[in-house]
Amino acid sequence: MGNLEEIKKRFSRNSLSVRLGCIASNLARMGSFARMKNNRDVIEDLVEESKFFIEWTALKAPSDIQEKLIDLQLKLALLKYGKRTEIIKLAETWSDKLIKLSGLS
């Protein structure tokens, strides 16, 4: 994922809405890649990046959003990369939730 400190600085400059939108976008891409075969590495990278984004976002988010982000991070940590249907379902559900939370829809 490159230089984490630099990525964190850039990411943290965004508003909470934009950060939630970035996480939602990662999840949407994850779901798209899960629909195609042989994309395990890309999905794993998106999961890892999303977990960092969640950590950096939850630090300064209101408690109700923190709770949702922690729940998502746990689900991502337990995700089985071989189960494409599980990835698609999680990605679609949470991408939609985060877009609504962000107010960007």
RATAFEN-V486595 format. One record per pair of residues at least 12 apart in sequence whose C-alpha atoms are under 10 Angstrom apart, sorted by the first residue. I is the first residue (numbers start at 1). J is the second residue. Records with the same first field share a line. If there is no record, write none. Layout:
# RATAFEN-V486595
I = J ; J
This chain:
# RATAFEN-V486595
1 = 45 ; 46 ; 48 ; 49
4 = 49 ; 52
7 = 52 ; 53
8 = 52 ; 53 ; 56 ; 57
9 = 56
11 = 53 ; 56 ; 57
12 = 53 ; 56 ; 57 ; 60
14 = 57
15 = 57 ; 102
16 = 57 ; 58 ; 60 ; 61 ; 62 ; 101 ; 102 ; 103
17 = 57 ; 98 ; 99 ; 100 ; 101 ; 102 ; 103 ; 104
18 = 99 ; 102 ; 103 ; 104
19 = 53 ; 54 ; 56 ; 57 ; 58 ; 98 ; 102
20 = 53 ; 54 ; 57 ; 58 ; 65 ; 69 ; 95 ; 97 ; 98 ; 99 ; 100 ; 101 ; 102 ; 103 ; 104
21 = 95 ; 96 ; 98 ; 99 ; 100 ; 101 ; 102 ; 103 ; 104 ; 105
22 = 50 ; 53 ; 54 ; 95 ; 98 ; 99 ; 102
23 = 46 ; 47 ; 49 ; 50 ; 51 ; 52 ; 53 ; 54 ; 57 ; 69 ; 94 ; 95 ; 98 ; 99
24 = 50 ; 91 ; 92 ; 93 ; 94 ; 95 ; 96 ; 97 ; 98 ; 99 ; 100 ; 102
25 = 46 ; 50 ; 91 ; 95 ; 96 ; 98 ; 99
26 = 43 ; 45 ; 46 ; 47 ; 49 ; 50 ; 53 ; 91 ; 95
27 = 43 ; 46 ; 47 ; 50 ; 87 ; 88 ; 90 ; 91 ; 92 ; 93 ; 94 ; 95 ; 96 ; 98
28 = 46 ; 88 ; 90 ; 91 ; 92 ; 93 ; 94 ; 95 ; 96
29 = 42 ; 43 ; 46 ; 88 ; 91 ; 92 ; 95
30 = 42 ; 43 ; 44 ; 45 ; 46 ; 47 ; 50 ; 84 ; 87 ; 88 ; 90 ; 91 ; 92 ; 95
31 = 43 ; 84 ; 85 ; 86 ; 87 ; 88 ; 89 ; 90 ; 91 ; 92 ; 93 ; 95
32 = 87 ; 88 ; 91 ; 92
33 = 46 ; 84 ; 87 ; 88
34 = 81 ; 82 ; 83 ; 84 ; 85 ; 86 ; 87 ; 88 ; 89 ; 91
35 = 84 ; 85 ; 87 ; 88
36 = 84
37 = 84
39 = 81
40 = 81 ; 82 ; 84
41 = 81
43 = 81 ; 84 ; 87
44 = 76 ; 79 ; 80 ; 81
47 = 73 ; 76 ; 77 ; 79 ; 81
48 = 73 ; 76 ; 77
50 = 72 ; 73 ; 76
51 = 69 ; 70 ; 72 ; 73 ; 74 ; 76 ; 77
52 = 73
53 = 69 ; 73
54 = 66 ; 68 ; 69 ; 70 ; 72 ; 73
55 = 69 ; 70 ; 73
57 = 69
58 = 70
65 = 98 ; 101 ; 102
68 = 94 ; 97 ; 98 ; 101
69 = 94 ; 98
72 = 90 ; 91 ; 94
75 = 90
76 = 90 ; 91
